[in-house]
Amino acid sequence: MLALLHTSPVHVPVFDALRDEAHPGLELRHLVAEDLLERARADGPAAVADDVRARVREAVGRGARAVLCTCSTIGGVAEAAAAGAGVPVLRVDRPMAAEAVAAGARVVVLAALESTLRPTVALIEEEARRVGRSAEVRTVLVQDAWECFEAGDSAGYVRRVARAADAVTGADVIVLAQASMAPAATLTTTPVPVLSSPRPGLAAAARLCRTGPGGAAPDREALRPRA
């Protein structure tokens, strides 16, 4: 069983649909903790580290063979929680970051939340160092997008993200930092590749789940996107 730690319930049907399409038979268990994002935005991701560890332990206690955190803001503290969990813990955006680094040195990160920008940039730079590549990372905060998301205006949210992506220049690849942004990739007209995290993140987590416990940290090579 793969446990997914979400900070919004909107991700539940998205990952269920991806599972049904690409990983039939994979059992998912969703843990939704909206307060984790609220507190991480206010006080920083480290402020919720203890609670994230508790959620990971809860998932393992219920039989999880791996845990996937779908929130980019707290993804780093989620992966750190693997040290005492006994199962792999993966942040959903790590495979996307590896794909971005492979696509080119000029990476533009789009986010609707400012709290997501720094963790995503740090992740891309980490992946670049891992493979010995350079990465010139720029960030764009999509104005007014999060207000649409919080108001339940999903269409308005993804339209704003898509427009922001289409306005990007001088990039080899565009990264949609939050899993909720993924539908915007289908609306863009830019010739620059636009990457989102749910599909490659779930695929990597499914591989970890099949491997099962046996190490706290996931094998980075195993998380590289498959063709």
N, C-alpha and C positions, 0 to 999 in steps of 0.2 A: 504494500500500500504506500502511495505517495501522499504526504501531507503538504498542503499549500497554506502558507501564512499570508493573509491578505489584510490590507488596511482599508478596503472598501468592498462592499458586497457586489459591486458591479462586475468584479473579476470572476465571480463564481461561474456564471453561464458561459463566459468567454473561454475559460479553461476546460469546462465540461465539453463544449463544442469541439475544441481542438483535440481533446482526448478521443471523442467519438470518431473524429475524422482520421486521425493519424495514429492513435494508440489504443485501439479497441481492446477491451479486457483489462486495461490498467485501472486499478481502483484508486480513486482520489478521495481525500478527506479534506474539507475546507475549514480553516480556522480564520474567522474574521474578527479583527481587533482594531476598530477605527480609531480608538483613543491613542494607539501607538504613534500614528502619524501626527495627530494633533499635538501630542506632547513633544515629539521629535522636532516639529516645526518651531515650537515655542522655545525649547531648551536644548536642542541638539540631539542627534542620534544616540550619543552616549547615555543620555538621561533615561532611555528606555531599554538599555542593554539587559538589565536584570529581568525585566518582564519578557523580553524576547527569549532569553534563555529559558524562562519558565514555560513559555508557549512551545518551544522546541521540545523540552522534556515531556510536556503533556502529549505532544504528537507521538513521540517515541513510546510513551507509556500506552498509547492506544494502538501500537503496532506498526508505526511508520518505519519503512526501510530507508527513506530519504525524506528531506524537507526542502521545499522550494518556497523562497520568500519572493512575493510578487511586487513588493514595494521597494523602489529604488532608493528612497531616502534612508531606510533602515536596513538595506541589503548588506552593508558591511558588518553591522553588529550581528545580523542573523548568521552570516558565515562564520563569524568569530565564535558563535555559540556552539559550533560543531565540536569544539575542543572537548567539551564534557558530555556530548550527546551520544557518542558511540555510533552515529550514522552520518552520512554526508549531508551537509546543508549547503544549498546553492542559492545565490541571488539570481533572479530571473534575467538580469541584464548582462551577466558575465559573457555568455556565448555571443550576444550581440556586440559587445565591446571587442571581443576577439575578431569577429567578422569585420568590424569597422577598421581596426588596425590593419587587417589584411587588404582592405580596399584602397588605402592610401594614407598619406601623412596628414592631409588637411581635413580635419574632422570638425564638423559643426554639431553641437549638442543643442537640441530644442527641449525645453521643459516648460510646464505650466506653473510649477512651484519652484521658487528660488531655492528651497531647501534641498531640492533634487540635483541642482547643478554641480555643487562641489563634489558630492559622492560619485557622480557619474564621470566627471572629468578625472578624478583620482583613479577610478577603475580603468578607464581607457589608457591612462598613462601607465598604470601597472601592467596592463596587457601588452603595451608597446615595449616596455622594458623586458618583459618575459621572453619576447621573441626577437629582441635586439633591433627593433624598428624605432624610427622617430615618429612623434605625433605632435602636430600643431593643433591644439584643441581650442576652439572658440565656442562661446555659449550665447544662446538667445533665449530670453525669457518671453514667452508668448503672452502678451498683455491681454488681460480680461478673460483668458481661456479658463482659468480655474474657477472664476465666478460662474461661468456657464456650467461647468461640471457640477459644482455644488448646488446649482439651481435645478439640476436634472435636465439641462438642455444639452444632450449629447451631440445632437446635430450641429449646434452652434459651436460647441467645444472643438469637434474635429475639423470643422470648417476653418476656424481660426488657426489651428495647428497646421493645416494644409497650406493656408495662405502664407504663413510664416516660413514654411519649408520652401515654397515656390519663390520666396523673396531672397533666399540665400544665394550668395555668389562666392566664387573663389574657394569652393570646397570639393573634395574628392568623394565625400560621403556625408550623409546627414543621419544623425542618430536621434530617434524619438525616445527621450529618456524615461518616460513613464509608460507602463504597460497599457494604461487607458488610452494612450495616444494612437495605438496601433491602427485603428480604422482610418486615420488620416492618410496613411501611406497610399491607400487606394484612390484618394482624391487629388493627389499632387500631379502637377504637369512638368515638374522639373526633370531634366535629364540626369540629374545627380542621383545616385542610389539612395533610397530612404529606408533605413533599417528600423525595425521594431522588435520588441523583446519576447512577446508571449510564445510564439511558435518555436524558435530555437531554444528558448529557456525550458519549455516543457519537454522538448525532445531530449535535451541534455539531462534533465532530472529523471526522465523515464529510464535512460540508460543507467544512471546511478541507482535507481530503484531496483533494476534487474540485477545489478551487481550486488546490492545489499550491503549491510554493515560490514565493517572490516577496516575502517579507517575514518578518522574524524574529518580529514580534509579531502575534497574531491580532487582527482587527478586532472590537472589543468588540460592536458592533452586530450583527455576524454571529453572535455567540454567544447572542443573546437567544432564549429558547425560542419555538418555532413553535407556533401553535395546532393 
